[in-house]
Amino acid sequence: QTLKAQEDAARAAQAYEQARMDAKRLEEIRRSKLSLWDRSLEDVSGLIGKLYSRLEPILRPTVPEWDSGHSTGSRVNPFAAMQAKADRRLRTKIWDQRSLPLERDFVFTLLVDNSGSMSTTGGYLHARGCAVLLSEVLTRLKVPFEISTFATTTEQLKGFDEKPSKEQKNTIGAAINGHGGGTNDHEAIEMCVNRLLQRDEENKFLIVITDGGSSKPSKLKSVLANALRGSVRVVGLGYRDWE
């Protein structure tokens, strides 16, 4: 009976391992049928809500607030009304008026490194996930943004005021592949800064997702200096394979 129990346990372990391998294979097949955008979306889905919660108080317009101490208004301030009972001179200051909302207008450019070095290190996968995460959050926040890639040349994949279709998202995901060649980041940044400067929004941000390599570091330094002297804020999100 002990031998039979051992055989049963071995068969159960074998069946479990086979089921695990079958489930893994089915998951691989399911993932292979997804677009590259949707694969990245699955990978970052747990971060979208967290980032949205952190950015919403900053990027969305504040709700209208109430300003007290007026002779007319939309509502009576209970505390002021109580004071007016004790001092009749305060009766002209018991009303609250709704103040105008404080508009916080923002615009973003997501500039993704698509050079060959991003392919050799696998950095393009992280860059794609980062672009998907930021674009999904900014879309939910209704903040205008563009997506561009740079390598030997610069390509705009999404305009500021475009609401991308599923097909366009799939195209963007496939385009971030690390097959772009060189790293002319200075040209890309200069182009993106110029486009941002044409926007009316007060707060302009350029987010550069890169592994840090540059074909012309001296020109890059000059372009960044000019950008930082202007109204565009440049944020670098770096990836580096340290292994």
C-alpha positions in Angstrom: 0.0 0.0 0.0 2.9 2.3 0.7 4.2 1.6 -2.8 0.8 2.3 -4.3 0.6 5.6 -2.4 3.9 6.6 -3.8 2.9 5.7 -7.4 -0.4 7.7 -6.9 1.6 10.7 -5.6 4.0 10.5 -8.6 1.1 10.3 -11.1 -0.6 13.2 -9.3 2.6 15.3 -9.5 3.0 14.4 -13.2 -0.6 15.4 -13.9 -0.2 18.7 -12.1 3.0 19.5 -14.0 1.4 18.6 -17.3 -1.6 20.8 -16.4 0.7 23.6 -15.5 2.6 23.3 -18.8 -0.7 23.2 -20.7 -1.9 26.3 -19.0 1.3 28.1 -19.7 1.1 27.1 -23.4 -2.5 28.3 -23.7 -1.5 31.6 -22.1 1.4 31.9 -24.6 -1.1 31.3 -27.5 -3.5 33.8 -26.1 -0.8 36.4 -25.7 0.5 35.8 -29.2 -2.9 36.8 -30.6 -2.8 40.2 -28.8 -1.5 43.3 -30.5 1.8 44.6 -29.1 -0.1 47.5 -27.6 -2.5 45.2 -25.8 0.3 43.0 -24.5 2.0 46.0 -22.9 -1.4 47.2 -21.6 -1.8 43.9 -19.8 1.7 44.2 -18.3 1.1 47.7 -16.9 -2.6 47.3 -16.1 -1.9 47.2 -12.3 0.0 50.5 -12.5 -2.6 52.6 -14.4 -5.0 53.2 -11.5 -2.2 54.0 -9.1 -0.6 56.5 -11.5 -4.0 58.0 -12.3 -4.7 58.6 -8.6 -1.4 60.3 -8.1 -1.7 62.6 -11.1 -5.4 63.4 -11.0 -5.1 66.1 -8.3 -2.3 67.7 -10.2 -3.4 67.6 -13.8 -7.2 68.0 -13.6 -8.8 71.4 -13.1 -9.8 72.0 -9.5 -13.5 72.1 -8.7 -15.1 75.5 -8.0 -14.6 76.7 -4.5 -16.8 78.9 -2.2 -15.7 82.4 -1.2 -17.5 83.8 1.9 -18.2 87.3 3.2 -20.5 88.7 0.4 -23.7 90.7 0.6 -25.3 88.4 -2.0 -24.5 84.9 -3.2 -25.7 81.4 -3.9 -25.9 80.2 -0.3 -25.9 81.4 3.3 -22.8 80.6 5.3 -24.1 79.1 8.5 -21.1 80.2 10.6 -21.4 83.8 9.3 -25.2 83.8 9.9 -24.6 82.8 13.6 -22.2 85.7 14.0 -24.7 88.1 12.4 -27.2 87.2 15.0 -24.8 88.6 17.6 -23.7 91.5 15.5 -26.2 93.0 13.1 -23.5 94.8 11.2 -22.3 91.4 9.8 -25.7 90.7 8.0 -24.2 92.0 4.8 -21.4 89.4 4.9 -23.3 86.1 5.4 -23.4 85.0 1.7 -21.1 82.6 -0.1 -20.3 82.9 -3.8 -18.9 80.2 -6.0 -15.5 81.2 -7.3 -14.3 80.4 -10.8 -12.4 77.1 -11.2 -8.7 77.3 -11.3 -7.7 75.9 -14.7 -4.5 73.8 -14.8 -3.8 73.3 -18.4 -1.1 70.8 -19.3 0.3 69.3 -22.5 2.7 66.5 -22.9 5.0 65.0 -25.5 6.1 61.4 -25.1 9.4 60.9 -27.0 10.5 57.3 -27.2 14.0 56.1 -28.1 13.6 53.7 -31.0 17.3 53.3 -31.8 19.1 50.0 -32.3 20.6 50.0 -28.8 17.1 49.7 -27.4 16.7 46.4 -29.3 19.9 44.8 -28.2 19.2 45.4 -24.5 15.4 44.7 -24.8 14.9 48.3 -23.6 12.2 48.9 -26.3 9.9 46.5 -24.4 10.2 48.7 -21.3 9.9 51.9 -23.4 6.7 50.5 -25.1 5.2 49.7 -21.7 6.0 53.1 -20.3 4.5 54.8 -23.4 1.3 52.7 -23.1 1.1 53.4 -19.4 1.5 57.2 -19.7 -0.8 57.4 -22.7 -3.6 55.5 -21.1 -3.4 57.6 -17.9 -3.2 60.9 -19.9 -6.2 59.9 -22.0 -8.3 59.2 -18.9 -7.3 62.5 -17.5 -8.2 64.2 -20.8 -4.8 65.8 -21.1 -3.5 66.4 -24.7 -0.3 64.6 -25.6 1.6 63.4 -28.6 3.7 60.3 -29.1 6.9 60.4 -31.2 9.8 58.1 -31.7 13.4 58.9 -32.6 16.3 57.1 -34.1 18.0 58.1 -37.3 14.9 60.1 -38.0 12.0 61.3 -35.9 8.4 60.1 -36.4 5.2 61.5 -34.9 2.9 58.5 -34.2 0.1 60.4 -32.5 -0.8 64.1 -32.6 -1.7 66.2 -29.6 -5.5 66.3 -30.1 -5.9 62.9 -31.7 -8.0 60.3 -30.0 -6.3 57.1 -31.3 -8.4 54.3 -32.6 -7.6 50.7 -31.7 -5.9 50.3 -35.1 -3.7 53.3 -34.4 -2.8 52.0 -31.0 -1.7 48.8 -32.6 0.4 50.7 -35.1 2.1 52.7 -32.3 2.8 49.5 -30.3 4.4 47.8 -33.4 6.4 50.9 -34.2 8.2 51.0 -30.9 10.5 48.1 -31.7 14.1 49.3 -31.5 14.7 48.9 -35.2 15.2 52.6 -36.0 19.0 52.7 -36.4 21.0 55.7 -35.0 20.3 58.0 -32.1 19.7 61.6 -33.4 18.1 62.6 -30.1 19.1 66.2 -30.4 17.1 66.7 -33.6 14.1 64.9 -32.1 14.1 66.9 -28.9 14.4 70.2 -30.9 11.5 69.2 -33.1 9.3 68.2 -30.2 10.1 71.4 -28.2 9.2 73.5 -31.2 5.8 71.8 -31.5 5.2 72.2 -27.8 6.0 75.9 -28.0 3.2 76.3 -30.5 0.7 75.0 -28.0 -1.4 77.4 -25.9 -1.2 75.4 -22.7 0.7 77.0 -19.8 2.4 73.8 -18.6 4.4 72.0 -21.3 6.2 68.8 -20.6 8.6 66.7 -22.8 9.1 63.2 -21.4 12.0 61.4 -23.1 12.1 57.6 -22.7 15.6 56.4 -23.6 18.6 54.3 -22.7 20.8 57.4 -22.6 22.9 56.8 -25.7 23.3 59.8 -28.0 25.0 60.1 -31.4 26.0 63.8 -30.8 26.1 64.5 -27.0 27.4 68.0 -27.5 24.5 69.0 -29.7 22.1 67.3 -27.3 23.5 69.3 -24.4 22.9 72.5 -26.3 19.4 71.6 -27.3 18.5 70.7 -23.8 19.9 73.9 -22.4 17.8 75.9 -24.9 14.7 73.9 -23.9 15.2 74.4 -20.2 15.7 78.1 -20.7 12.2 78.2 -22.3 8.8 77.2 -21.0 9.2 73.5 -21.7 10.1 71.1 -18.9 12.1 68.1 -19.9 11.9 64.8 -18.0 14.1 61.9 -18.7 13.0 58.3 -18.0 16.0 56.1 -18.4 16.5 52.4 -19.1 19.8 50.6 -18.7 20.7 47.0 -18.8 23.2 46.6 -16.0 23.7 42.8 -16.4 
